[in-house]
Each structure stands twice: as structure tokens, then as C-alpha cells.
Amino acid sequence: MVLLGMAMSISMCFLKKIYIFGKFFFKFEFMYIIDRIANEKRIAHILPLLKDDFEKLTVRRHSFNWKKLEKVSYMYKLTLAGEDDILGVISLVDHFAEERIEIKLLAVSIENRGRNKQFDRIAGCLIAFAGREAIKKFKNYPSVSLIPKTELKRHYINKYGMIDAGWQLFIDETIVLNLISKYLA
């Protein structure tokens, strides 16, 4: 437990690290999610989704056929440090003319939804990650938007501070920075 706390402290100080897998360079995003059963923080990473990951992304567990988005968006997965189980997935589309990133799809694994979920903060970490990407790409006025399912609209507004813009929700620079501070630090 002490070692996990030390590792988390060290990783929180260095939010970005680069790891080499074969010929590819990946940036890990360090953050934590909360294991509600053990009542402890667990280090999590957000990584680009790889071709092999599509076998693990079943419609039953992750709500969508993610393979369909492979050509039209950037996709990332959230996993626990040292594990390959995909707990959350996000698909992002850049809208350069509007200085905005759209969250095309966001899914948390079925066992991590609702009141009896095992891990908390998965969606928050993924949304904050999208915000950080918007800041990197659109420094002046970063924005993130999504078109929510009807039943989730209130949840996104209440939990993440999203602003209702009619058929879509969005977060601007101030809210983006707040989410990054809360979930990625």
C-alpha cells in the first residue's frame, strides 16, 4: 500500500511519460481511478487504442461497435497500470475550423456503470483527457463537445459542468481546466 502511494505520488508529479513499444512511441497519461470495493486509488493510463484491442471491445461490455469508428476518429482506452483490461474508451474527432474536439463516443465498461460500479472516475478521466487534447491543439479557445444520449444529458451537466447548447453539450476553457485539474492531476 505504501509503495502504491509512493508510485502514485511520483507519477502524479510527472503526468507525461513516453514509453516505446516496438517501433511506436506512446504517451501515457497518469491519473487515478477509485476502486470502490477496496476503497483505494488505483493508477490508470490512457493510451491509443491498438488494432488488437478491438477484440476486447465487445458491444455487450462497451456498448458500441468501435471498429466502425477506426477510420474517422482517434480512439483511446483507459486501463489500470500494468493491466490490459479496457475499462473505458473514447473516440475523438477534431473540428479545426471551430477549435473544438468532439467526443464522438465515450463508453465505460458495463461493470463500471451505475450505483454498483467497481471503479469510479473513468468517464471523468476520459473527458478531461479530451480537454487536454483540445488545449494542445487549440491553445487560444479550446472546446470539447458531445452529443449525449437523452438519459445522460443531465448527468453530464451536473457531474462535469457541461453547458447545454441544444442538441449537444460542450465545455470551454475554464471548465476544461477544472476537469484537467480534478481528473488528470
Residue pairs with C-beta under 8 A, 6 or more apart in sequence:
1 40
4 40
4 41
4 42
4 43
7 43
8 32
8 41
8 43
11 17
11 30
11 43
12 30
12 32
12 185
14 30
15 29
15 30
15 184
15 185
16 27
16 28
16 29
16 30
17 27
17 28
17 30
18 25
18 26
18 27
18 28
19 25
19 26
19 28
20 26
26 47
26 48
28 45
28 46
28 47
29 45
29 46
29 47
29 125
29 129
29 132
29 184
30 43
30 44
30 45
30 184
31 43
31 44
31 45
31 46
31 121
31 125
31 128
31 183
31 184
31 185
32 41
32 42
32 43
32 44
32 121
33 41
33 42
33 44
33 78
33 80
33 87
33 119
33 120
33 121
33 122
33 125
34 40
34 41
34 42
34 119
34 120
34 121
35 41
35 42
35 118
35 119
36 117
36 118
36 119
36 120
37 118
42 80
42 81
42 119
43 80
43 81
44 78
44 79
44 80
44 81
44 87
44 122
44 125
45 78
45 79
45 80
45 81
46 76
46 77
46 78
46 125
46 126
46 129
47 76
47 77
47 79
48 74
48 75
48 76
48 77
49 57
49 66
49 75
49 76
49 77
49 89
53 77
53 86
54 66
54 67
54 70
56 84
56 85
56 86
57 66
57 67
57 86
57 89
59 65
60 110
61 109
61 110
61 111
62 86
62 89
62 107
62 109
62 110
63 107
63 110
64 105
64 107
66 75
66 89
66 91
66 105
69 75
69 91
69 104
69 105
72 93
72 104
73 91
73 92
73 93
73 104
73 105
74 91
74 92
74 93
74 94
75 89
75 90
75 91
75 92
76 89
76 90
76 92
76 126
76 129
77 86
77 88
77 89
78 86
78 87
78 88
78 89
78 90
78 122
78 125
78 126
79 85
79 86
79 87
80 87
86 109
87 108
87 109
87 112
87 119
87 122
88 106
88 107
88 108
88 109
88 112
88 122
88 123
88 125
88 126
89 105
89 106
89 107
89 126
90 103
90 105
90 106
90 107
90 126
90 127
90 129
90 130
91 103
91 104
91 105
91 106
92 101
92 102
92 103
92 104
92 130
92 133
93 101
93 102
93 104
94 101
94 102
94 137
95 101
95 102
96 137
96 138
98 143
99 134
99 137
99 138
99 140
99 141
99 142
99 143
100 134
100 138
100 142
100 143
100 144
100 145
100 170
101 130
101 133
101 134
101 137
101 138
101 142
101 143
101 144
101 145
102 144
102 145
102 146
103 127
103 130
103 144
103 145
103 146
104 146
106 123
106 126
106 127
106 146
108 117
108 122
108 123
109 122
111 117
111 118
112 118
112 119
112 120
112 122
121 183
123 160
124 159
124 160
124 179
124 182
124 183
125 183
125 184
127 144
127 160
127 171
127 179
127 183
128 176
128 179
128 180
128 182
128 183
128 184
129 183
129 184
130 144
131 142
131 144
131 171
131 175
131 176
131 177
131 179
131 180
132 176
132 180
132 184
134 142
134 143
134 144
134 176
135 142
135 173
135 176
135 177
135 180
141 172
141 173
142 172
142 173
142 176
143 170
143 171
143 172
143 173
143 176
144 170
144 171
144 176
145 165
145 168
145 169
145 170
145 171
146 156
146 162
146 168
146 169
146 170
147 167
147 168
147 169
148 156
148 168
148 169
153 164
153 169
156 162
156 169
157 163
157 164
157 169
160 171
160 175
160 179
161 171
161 175
161 178
161 179
162 169
162 170
162 171
162 175
163 169
163 170
163 171
163 172
163 175
171 179
